[in-house]
Amino acid sequence: MNRFHVHLNVADLAGSIRFYTQLFAAEPAVVEHDYAKWMLEDPRINFAISSTGRAPGIDHLGLQVDSADELAALGPRLDAAGGTVVPEAGATCCYARSDKLWTEDPQGTRWETFHTVGTATTYHAVDAACATGNATCAPDARTAKPKVDKGAPRCAPNSGCC
């Protein structure tokens, strides 16, 4: 089952942890010196905050999936939505290792779809493609070269859907 993901940049991590812990009536699942994450079931959301020097507000939205197959199934949907799809395999980001597909909506809001495969000891890997400028985990979808795996056809043969 997909889990909605929201990542906010915050200026005051401790104050934000207090606020969201009270709001969600739950302790964060992960707390680091620059990051916290709640994995809530009601509503089913992966809600993360970080204080990495970026302007406070929404950093990105996304969908977290439970398997590589579910992530692969999202690729054609992102492609059909019309944004440039930027894959990021084996990313170290937000104290996790994940395979990702990035895009932007028509307003420029970054969308991350990802399958987490493990944990990491750092917010991001210094040498990873996502670690440009020491401030972001997301490649710039406007300048990155898309490597969209078209894979299987999007529609069943003779379905008339495309």
Residue, then its C-alpha position, 0 to 999 in steps of 0.5 A: m500500500n502506498r503511503f503519502h509523503v510530505h517533507l517540510n524544511v523547518a528553521d526550528l527543528a526542536g520546536s517543530i518536533r514538539f509541535y508535530t508530536q502533539l499534533f499527531a499524538a505520536e512520537p517521531a519514528v526517527v530523530e536526528h540532529d537535523y531530521a525527524k520523521w513520523m510514520l503514521e497509520d491514521p492518516r497513513i503518511n510518512f511525514a518528515i521535517s529537516s533543518t538543512g538550511r533550506a527555506p522553511g516550507i514544503d520541500h517536496l511531496g511524494l508516495q512511498v511504496d513497499s516494493a520495487d515492483e510498486l515503484a516500477a509501476l509508478g514510473p509509467r504513471l509519472d511519465a503519463a502525467g507529463g513531467t520529466v521523470v528522473p530516476e535515482a537508484g540507490a540514493t542515500c537520503c534522509y537517513a535511508r537508502s532508497d530507489k527513487l523516481w523524481t518529477e515536478d508537477p505543473q506548479g514546480t512542486r517536486w514529487e518523490t516516489f520511492h522504495t526504501v531498502g535500508t537505513a543510513t547513518t547520514y542525511h545524504a551521501v556526499d558523493a551521491a548525485c542527490a547531494t548537490g550543494n549539500a542541501t538537497c536530496a532531489p536532482d533538479a528535474r528541469t536539468a537532469k536527463p531523464k532515463v525513463d524505463k518504458g518497460a511494459p506497455r502502459c495499457a493492456p493490448n486492445s484495451g483502447c485506453c491509450 
